[in-house]
Amino acid sequence: MKLKLIVAAVLSLSAVAASAASVDLGTLDGTGFDSTGGFSGKFALGEAISDAWSFTLDTASNVSFGAQQSFSFGNGITSFAGVLAGYGPLTLTVNPANTQANLNWSGLLAAGTYTVNLSGISGARNTTYVTTVAATPVPEPESYALLMAGLGVLGFVARRRKSV
């Protein structure tokens, strides 16, 4: 009898764990534009979504993360929400026709590993969503100094030409 209870407990715990996915999107190269993404698994009607998407930046970058869920009949993911761990919630937008929900976050991140936790409840059978993350380089302070010096030289030349 004890064995049956243990087996039942293990099976029920494994079923709960199967509904939460943890996906590593890999390392993004912040020295130039780099992006990656992935597709969620399929969710049953009424299934709770609790997924963790992680990515690594090899250098400080301007980063944008997005999750998009499209549905043709208005029964998409309800309570669709996301949080970039340590940085705050993603912004939810729903298009006027109520056929697409988007979660977005963008900002400057230092080199390191980050996790975005997405949640919601599937409103239809076989519901899925797609994620994307993109990184672009952050200009170094020397780049700004060169820009300012170049603008100063242009201003000096323009002023000299005007006075001659």
C-alpha beads as a LAMMPS data file, in Angstrom:
LAMMPS data file: protein, C-alpha beads

164 atoms
163 bonds

1 atom types
1 bond types

-500.0 500.0 xlo xhi
-500.0 500.0 ylo yhi
-500.0 500.0 zlo zhi

Masses

1 110.0

Atoms # bond

1 1 1 0.000 0.000 0.000
2 1 1 2.855 2.402 0.859
3 1 1 4.488 1.701 -2.491
4 1 1 1.288 2.638 -4.350
5 1 1 1.091 5.945 -2.485
6 1 1 4.728 6.743 -3.227
7 1 1 4.302 5.923 -6.925
8 1 1 1.148 8.066 -7.086
9 1 1 2.946 10.984 -5.413
10 1 1 5.915 10.752 -7.791
11 1 1 3.639 10.618 -10.837
12 1 1 1.607 13.609 -9.695
13 1 1 4.754 15.650 -9.028
14 1 1 6.179 14.770 -12.432
15 1 1 2.927 15.900 -14.082
16 1 1 3.166 19.268 -12.326
17 1 1 6.806 19.674 -13.340
18 1 1 5.942 18.877 -16.959
19 1 1 3.709 21.962 -17.183
20 1 1 6.597 24.320 -16.365
21 1 1 9.326 24.699 -18.962
22 1 1 12.800 26.115 -18.509
23 1 1 14.449 27.144 -21.784
24 1 1 17.996 28.450 -22.279
25 1 1 18.141 30.734 -25.333
26 1 1 21.954 30.753 -25.279
27 1 1 24.536 33.530 -25.336
28 1 1 24.052 36.763 -27.255
29 1 1 27.040 38.589 -28.739
30 1 1 26.664 42.204 -27.674
31 1 1 29.471 43.499 -29.932
32 1 1 27.012 43.589 -32.840
33 1 1 23.310 42.988 -33.376
34 1 1 22.382 39.475 -32.221
35 1 1 19.012 37.846 -31.639
36 1 1 17.469 34.496 -30.859
37 1 1 14.109 33.102 -29.844
38 1 1 12.009 30.038 -29.344
39 1 1 8.558 28.508 -29.307
40 1 1 6.720 27.391 -26.215
41 1 1 5.310 23.926 -25.865
42 1 1 1.615 23.308 -26.487
43 1 1 -0.769 23.892 -23.600
44 1 1 -4.107 22.197 -22.972
45 1 1 -7.306 24.159 -22.403
46 1 1 -7.176 25.706 -18.914
47 1 1 -3.556 24.658 -18.301
48 1 1 -1.450 26.984 -16.169
49 1 1 1.624 28.380 -17.917
50 1 1 4.765 28.897 -15.858
51 1 1 7.814 29.060 -18.128
52 1 1 11.315 30.421 -17.512
53 1 1 13.349 31.691 -20.480
54 1 1 17.022 32.452 -19.789
55 1 1 19.700 34.101 -21.901
56 1 1 23.273 35.238 -21.366
57 1 1 24.929 38.481 -22.510
58 1 1 28.669 38.390 -23.112
59 1 1 28.923 42.187 -22.811
60 1 1 26.716 45.117 -21.765
61 1 1 23.962 45.567 -24.336
62 1 1 20.716 47.285 -25.148
63 1 1 18.295 44.381 -24.893
64 1 1 14.697 43.813 -25.887
65 1 1 12.703 40.725 -24.923
66 1 1 9.295 39.934 -26.361
67 1 1 6.693 37.201 -26.120
68 1 1 3.828 37.050 -28.597
69 1 1 0.701 34.963 -28.573
70 1 1 -1.701 35.044 -31.524
71 1 1 -5.207 33.641 -31.551
72 1 1 -7.937 33.812 -34.150
73 1 1 -11.011 33.452 -31.994
74 1 1 -10.379 35.530 -28.879
75 1 1 -9.487 32.691 -26.504
76 1 1 -5.782 33.215 -26.067
77 1 1 -3.733 33.097 -22.919
78 1 1 -5.566 34.817 -20.089
79 1 1 -3.599 36.622 -17.412
80 1 1 -0.589 36.565 -19.777
81 1 1 2.241 38.179 -17.807
82 1 1 6.006 38.214 -17.592
83 1 1 8.777 39.441 -15.325
84 1 1 12.464 39.938 -16.060
85 1 1 13.884 38.638 -12.778
86 1 1 15.413 41.510 -10.840
87 1 1 14.215 44.180 -13.279
88 1 1 10.422 44.158 -13.258
89 1 1 7.362 43.262 -15.295
90 1 1 7.020 43.092 -19.042
91 1 1 4.466 45.439 -20.620
92 1 1 1.335 43.759 -22.006
93 1 1 -0.326 45.094 -25.156
94 1 1 -3.343 43.563 -26.891
95 1 1 -4.234 44.618 -30.438
96 1 1 -7.654 46.232 -31.021
97 1 1 -9.047 43.149 -32.806
98 1 1 -8.168 41.129 -29.671
99 1 1 -6.291 38.533 -31.694
100 1 1 -2.772 39.062 -30.435
101 1 1 -1.141 39.658 -27.057
102 1 1 2.425 40.941 -26.735
103 1 1 4.696 41.137 -23.709
104 1 1 7.724 43.434 -24.052
105 1 1 10.685 44.659 -22.049
106 1 1 13.672 46.692 -23.226
107 1 1 16.591 48.379 -21.555
108 1 1 20.305 48.337 -20.868
109 1 1 21.693 45.193 -19.219
110 1 1 25.226 44.384 -18.058
111 1 1 26.993 41.183 -19.048
112 1 1 25.488 38.192 -17.250
113 1 1 22.687 35.653 -17.268
114 1 1 19.042 36.742 -17.099
115 1 1 15.720 34.949 -16.692
116 1 1 12.278 35.992 -17.890
117 1 1 9.371 34.215 -16.174
118 1 1 6.161 34.004 -18.226
119 1 1 2.787 32.935 -16.847
120 1 1 -0.860 32.711 -17.775
121 1 1 -3.701 30.268 -18.363
122 1 1 -4.356 28.670 -21.729
123 1 1 -7.751 29.610 -23.140
124 1 1 -7.772 26.976 -25.890
125 1 1 -6.396 23.569 -26.797
126 1 1 -2.840 23.526 -28.203
127 1 1 -2.099 27.147 -27.243
128 1 1 1.481 28.291 -27.941
129 1 1 3.493 31.490 -27.920
130 1 1 6.833 32.632 -29.351
131 1 1 9.678 34.542 -27.672
132 1 1 12.471 36.700 -29.062
133 1 1 15.417 38.429 -27.453
134 1 1 17.707 40.882 -29.240
135 1 1 20.908 42.626 -28.160
136 1 1 22.626 45.630 -29.726
137 1 1 25.954 47.137 -28.688
138 1 1 26.212 50.005 -26.236
139 1 1 28.466 52.787 -27.516
140 1 1 31.632 53.161 -25.449
141 1 1 32.341 56.564 -23.823
142 1 1 35.212 57.004 -26.281
143 1 1 32.692 56.887 -29.145
144 1 1 30.761 59.779 -27.619
145 1 1 33.997 61.727 -27.094
146 1 1 34.967 61.226 -30.742
147 1 1 31.490 62.294 -31.844
148 1 1 31.694 65.488 -29.787
149 1 1 35.212 66.239 -31.059
150 1 1 34.067 65.722 -34.653
151 1 1 31.097 68.024 -34.187
152 1 1 33.393 70.628 -32.613
153 1 1 35.754 70.491 -35.614
154 1 1 32.805 70.823 -38.026
155 1 1 31.525 73.833 -36.064
156 1 1 35.001 75.429 -36.103
157 1 1 35.353 74.919 -39.880
158 1 1 31.842 76.239 -40.548
159 1 1 32.514 79.348 -38.446
160 1 1 35.829 80.016 -40.225
161 1 1 34.219 79.708 -43.659
162 1 1 31.454 82.094 -42.633
163 1 1 33.917 84.763 -41.498
164 1 1 36.057 84.604 -44.665

Bonds

1 1 1 2
2 1 2 3
3 1 3 4
4 1 4 5
5 1 5 6
6 1 6 7
7 1 7 8
8 1 8 9
9 1 9 10
10 1 10 11
11 1 11 12
12 1 12 13
13 1 13 14
14 1 14 15
15 1 15 16
16 1 16 17
17 1 17 18
18 1 18 19
19 1 19 20
20 1 20 21
21 1 21 22
22 1 22 23
23 1 23 24
24 1 24 25
25 1 25 26
26 1 26 27
27 1 27 28
28 1 28 29
29 1 29 30
30 1 30 31
31 1 31 32
32 1 32 33
33 1 33 34
34 1 34 35
35 1 35 36
36 1 36 37
37 1 37 38
38 1 38 39
39 1 39 40
40 1 40 41
41 1 41 42
42 1 42 43
43 1 43 44
44 1 44 45
45 1 45 46
46 1 46 47
47 1 47 48
48 1 48 49
49 1 49 50
50 1 50 51
51 1 51 52
52 1 52 53
53 1 53 54
54 1 54 55
55 1 55 56
56 1 56 57
57 1 57 58
58 1 58 59
59 1 59 60
60 1 60 61
61 1 61 62
62 1 62 63
63 1 63 64
64 1 64 65
65 1 65 66
66 1 66 67
67 1 67 68
68 1 68 69
69 1 69 70
70 1 70 71
71 1 71 72
72 1 72 73
73 1 73 74
74 1 74 75
75 1 75 76
76 1 76 77
77 1 77 78
78 1 78 79
79 1 79 80
80 1 80 81
81 1 81 82
82 1 82 83
83 1 83 84
84 1 84 85
85 1 85 86
86 1 86 87
87 1 87 88
88 1 88 89
89 1 89 90
90 1 90 91
91 1 91 92
92 1 92 93
93 1 93 94
94 1 94 95
95 1 95 96
96 1 96 97
97 1 97 98
98 1 98 99
99 1 99 100
100 1 100 101
101 1 101 102
102 1 102 103
103 1 103 104
104 1 104 105
105 1 105 106
106 1 106 107
107 1 107 108
108 1 108 109
109 1 109 110
110 1 110 111
111 1 111 112
112 1 112 113
113 1 113 114
114 1 114 115
115 1 115 116
116 1 116 117
117 1 117 118
118 1 118 119
119 1 119 120
120 1 120 121
121 1 121 122
122 1 122 123
123 1 123 124
124 1 124 125
125 1 125 126
126 1 126 127
127 1 127 128
128 1 128 129
129 1 129 130
130 1 130 131
131 1 131 132
132 1 132 133
133 1 133 134
134 1 134 135
135 1 135 136
136 1 136 137
137 1 137 138
138 1 138 139
139 1 139 140
140 1 140 141
141 1 141 142
142 1 142 143
143 1 143 144
144 1 144 145
145 1 145 146
146 1 146 147
147 1 147 148
148 1 148 149
149 1 149 150
150 1 150 151
151 1 151 152
152 1 152 153
153 1 153 154
154 1 154 155
155 1 155 156
156 1 156 157
157 1 157 158
158 1 158 159
159 1 159 160
160 1 160 161
161 1 161 162
162 1 162 163
163 1 163 164
